[in-house]
Amino acid sequence: MTSVIQFLDLGRMDYRSAYAIQEKIHLDCYENRTHDTILFQENDPIFTLGRNASDTHLLRTIDELKELGIDIEYVDRGGDITYHGPGQLVISPILHLKEYSISVHQYLRNLEETVIRLLRMYHIDGQRIVGSSGVWVGSEKIAAVGIAIQHGITRHGISINVCPDLTHFSYIIPCGIQDRGVTSLKKLGVSITDLEQFKLDYLAEFNTIFDTEINQIQFDKRRYIDEH
């Protein structure tokens, strides 16, 4: 049966404020005060280190990163170290996983599939690499995935490199993988002039993969945003 979920576009926001909103919506989902929700956001430059991250994969000191205008944060998702910044679309589904009758492994693969199908619309051949999460174009990663699950409800999600500053990735070993690179739609020659349409295209693919119907969020955004 098709599930009706909602989405909220946070726009550009610092990572900690965006995550505080994500946690509040996650709690509201758990307490049945709101529907499953997808968050869109762009973040100010930041490196996030997941539960499996190694500090050795950070190639600059914290002071050096501050000079470069890049923040750092340890987070509760799986995976290693990754970058978020302007020009990268971060998508965070907050879902009751069991309602979609899929395992955690299949949920991750389905998230990847939403991006693979989205890229196909823009004539990019996105692929999986066995043993490495995310979506790849050749040997370069274009989308990173990392999730957390609490009370059976998902957090975090997947990020797509639309047109970020790729030099920022040179300050880390992205996802702990040393022998592969990072790419973006811009690097591949695709200019996204309408990011809002790009988001709608993503939601259409999400609907297909997860059998959902997604509506613009109806609750008062101020409840989640003004206090941060």
C-alpha positions in Angstrom: 0.0 0.0 0.0 1.3 3.4 -0.9 2.6 5.4 2.1 2.0 9.1 2.3 5.0 11.0 3.6 6.0 14.6 3.7 9.1 16.7 2.9 10.7 19.8 4.4 13.3 21.8 2.6 15.7 23.5 5.1 17.7 25.3 2.4 21.2 26.2 3.4 21.8 25.8 7.1 24.7 25.0 9.5 25.0 21.3 10.1 24.3 21.3 13.9 21.1 23.4 13.5 19.9 21.1 10.7 20.6 18.0 12.7 18.8 19.4 15.8 15.7 19.8 13.6 16.2 16.3 12.3 16.3 14.9 15.8 13.1 16.8 16.8 11.2 15.4 13.8 12.6 12.0 14.5 11.2 12.2 18.1 7.8 13.4 16.7 7.7 10.5 14.3 8.5 8.1 17.2 5.7 9.6 19.3 3.3 9.6 16.3 3.0 13.4 16.3 3.9 13.7 12.6 4.3 11.6 9.5 7.5 10.1 8.1 9.5 13.0 6.6 12.2 13.6 4.1 14.5 16.6 4.8 16.5 18.4 2.1 19.4 20.7 3.1 22.7 22.2 2.0 25.2 22.8 4.8 28.0 25.2 5.5 31.3 23.4 4.9 31.9 20.6 7.5 33.5 17.3 7.8 31.4 14.7 9.7 33.0 11.6 11.2 30.7 8.5 11.6 30.9 5.7 14.0 33.6 3.9 12.0 35.7 6.9 11.3 39.4 7.1 11.8 41.1 10.4 12.8 43.9 9.5 10.4 41.6 10.1 7.5 41.5 13.8 8.4 44.5 15.2 6.6 44.5 18.7 8.2 44.5 19.8 11.8 41.4 21.4 13.3 43.1 24.8 13.4 44.0 24.5 9.7 40.4 23.6 8.9 39.1 26.6 10.8 41.4 28.8 8.8 39.8 27.2 5.6 36.3 27.8 7.0 35.5 24.2 7.5 34.0 22.8 10.6 34.2 19.3 12.0 31.6 17.1 13.9 31.4 13.5 15.2 28.1 12.0 14.3 26.1 8.8 15.1 25.6 7.5 11.6 27.5 4.6 10.2 30.5 5.0 7.9 33.7 6.9 8.0 34.5 10.6 7.2 32.6 12.7 4.6 32.2 16.3 3.6 29.1 18.4 3.4 29.0 21.9 1.9 27.3 24.3 -0.5 26.5 22.7 -3.8 25.9 19.3 -2.2 22.3 18.2 -1.7 21.8 16.3 1.6 18.7 14.1 1.8 17.7 12.7 5.2 14.6 10.3 5.2 13.1 9.9 8.7 11.1 6.7 8.2 9.5 3.9 10.2 11.7 1.3 8.5 9.4 -1.8 9.2 6.5 -0.1 7.4 8.4 -0.5 4.2 9.1 -4.2 4.8 12.8 -4.0 4.0 16.0 -4.9 5.8 18.6 -2.3 6.7 20.8 -3.6 3.9 18.0 -3.3 1.3 17.1 0.2 2.6 20.7 1.3 1.9 20.6 -0.2 -1.6 17.2 1.4 -2.3 18.6 4.8 -1.3 21.5 4.3 -3.7 18.9 3.2 -6.4 17.0 6.5 -6.0 20.2 8.4 -7.0 21.2 6.0 -9.8 17.8 6.5 -11.4 18.0 10.3 -10.8 21.4 10.5 -12.5 20.0 8.5 -15.4 17.6 11.3 -16.0 20.6 13.6 -16.5 22.4 11.1 -18.7 24.9 10.0 -16.1 25.6 6.3 -15.5 25.7 5.9 -11.8 26.8 2.6 -10.4 27.5 0.6 -7.3 30.9 -0.8 -6.4 30.9 -4.1 -4.5 32.2 -3.6 -1.0 31.8 0.2 -1.1 28.6 2.1 -0.3 27.3 5.0 -2.2 26.9 5.8 -5.9 29.9 5.9 -8.3 30.7 7.2 -11.8 33.6 5.1 -12.9 36.1 5.2 -9.9 34.8 8.4 -8.5 32.0 8.8 -5.9 29.2 11.1 -6.7 26.9 10.3 -3.7 27.7 9.1 -0.2 25.3 7.2 2.0 25.3 6.7 5.8 22.4 6.1 8.2 21.5 5.6 11.8 18.4 3.8 13.1 16.8 4.4 16.5 13.5 3.0 17.7 13.1 1.6 14.2 13.2 5.0 12.6 15.9 6.1 10.2 18.1 9.2 10.4 20.8 10.7 8.1 20.7 9.4 4.6 22.4 10.3 1.3 24.2 13.3 -0.2 24.6 14.1 -3.9 27.5 16.2 -5.2 25.8 18.7 -7.5 28.4 21.5 -7.7 30.4 21.5 -4.4 34.0 22.8 -4.0 35.7 19.4 -4.7 39.0 20.7 -3.4 37.6 20.4 0.1 37.6 16.6 -0.4 41.4 16.7 -0.7 41.6 17.5 3.0 40.3 14.0 3.9 40.3 10.4 2.8 36.6 10.4 1.8 34.8 7.5 3.4 38.2 6.0 4.2 38.8 5.0 0.6 42.3 6.0 -0.6 42.4 4.7 -4.1 39.3 6.3 -5.6 38.2 9.9 -6.2 35.2 12.2 -5.9 33.1 13.7 -8.6 30.0 15.9 -9.1 27.4 16.6 -11.7 29.3 19.9 -12.5 32.6 18.0 -13.0 30.7 15.6 -15.3 29.5 18.5 -17.5 25.9 18.7 -16.1 24.8 22.1 -15.0 21.9 22.1 -12.6 20.3 25.5 -13.2 17.1 24.6 -11.3 17.9 22.9 -8.0 14.2 22.9 -7.1 13.4 20.8 -10.1 16.3 18.5 -9.3 14.8 17.9 -5.8 11.4 17.2 -7.4 13.0 14.7 -9.8 14.6 13.0 -6.8 11.3 12.8 -5.0 9.7 11.2 -8.0 12.3 8.5 -8.0 11.9 8.0 -4.3 8.2 7.5 -4.8 8.9 4.8 -7.4 11.4 2.9 -5.3 9.7 3.1 -1.9 6.0 3.2 -3.1 5.3 6.5 -1.5 3.4 9.6 -2.2 5.2 12.7 -1.0 3.5 16.0 0.0 5.0 19.3 0.9 5.2 19.4 4.7 2.0 20.8 6.3 3.1 21.4 9.9 4.3 24.8 11.2 8.0 25.0 10.1 8.6 27.6 12.9 8.1 24.8 15.4 11.3 23.2 14.1 13.3 26.1 12.7 12.8 29.3 14.7 14.3 27.9 17.9 17.6 27.0 16.2 
